[in-house]
Amino acid sequence: MRRLFNNRLAKSTCVYTISTFCNSAIPFIMLPVLTRYLTSEEYGVVSMFNATASFLVPFMGMSIGTAISIKLSNQSDGGEKEYIYNSLLVTGTSSMITSIIVMILAPWICQWTSIPLKYIPFILLYAVSMALCEAILSIFQIREQVKSYAIFQNVGTGTNLFLSIVLVVMFRMSLSGRICGMTFSKVIFACIAFLLMISYTKGYRKINKKYIKDVIYKFGFPMIPTVVKSTVLTYTDKIFITNMISVSETGIYAVGNQFSMPILILAQAFNLAYVPWLFRKLYGDKKSDKKKIVKLTYAYFVIILLIALIWTLLSIPIMLFTVGSSFVSSAKYIFWLSIGYAITGMHMMVVNYIYYAKKVNIYIIVTILVLVSNIVLNYIFIYFWGAIGAAQATLIANVISFLLTWILAAKVVPMPWFKSL
């Protein structure tokens, strides 16, 4: 126990896990409220709002969080502050361009997603705010400021909870209240994130074409398909359900997805602590460290799958006492989505090698294959088996993504995957 407590990775994982689960508990706290004050159709619109904003984040943010993380992890290069400033310039420019395109395409977006036109500006604000918040969290993560990460994340989500409940319950604003609560809370913390990054770059605010090109061509454009892939895997199913069945069924599906989310949250929490540790070990390039990394990875694969199976058994009874009666049927989705998120957690463990090696350009091929397979599978499965087919198709697409990513990762960063067995 003493060794575990003194281990930096173990301590960081514990803090990130506790923080992330506190953060994820808030949406669960809101479920009894939202599933009683919102109809299944309105909940479906909220789900599409979230998914559409997440889809836009890589276009607006240009993955500056990942770019900054790589830059800060290799401190021997220098120029970290100037790099952050130029990353913000890239995000500002890309956000304006993306916003113009979205406003032009707004009628078609509304038709496909069933989101009312008046909420499109809210989506844009929410998406750019997400990008800025992710950037400051990446800085906290790579600098191992675990407490700062936890405070920023949880206070932001707490503000979301407070505003949403006040607007939905007290002011009876229903769908508008939920969307306003989400957007305004995220904008407030995006402003804080921006001010923190600007203050950090004081004295180094110079336009550097080299850094701008690095952000755009090594991370921005190459990572758009990669980041979009993760979003599309959780977006395509909702799009198809909305258009092939109904937005009301999308709302029920979204509740099942919410109950499966703890598996993804656990995986993300571990990955937050794992990435700085992994990059340090890879920079050291020791055979003993690589063997240790591989053994840890295999142990993680087994544990995350077991947790997903156990959670499926526990979550269904919890759901029956938590959600409104019109959402109880969402229990049928939990198994498929939980296992899918466990596979996503396994994918996180191997995709880090591609980011480390800066081989994101090659990864585009894997991304395209996964996206195409996901779209085809969703259409076929939903056509024959209804909404449950969407969850099954997403699981299969996640398995394909994990296996192809692992194969590519093994090529770009050689690791003793077979010897360690």
Beta strands, then each sheet from edge to edge (+ up, - down):
end
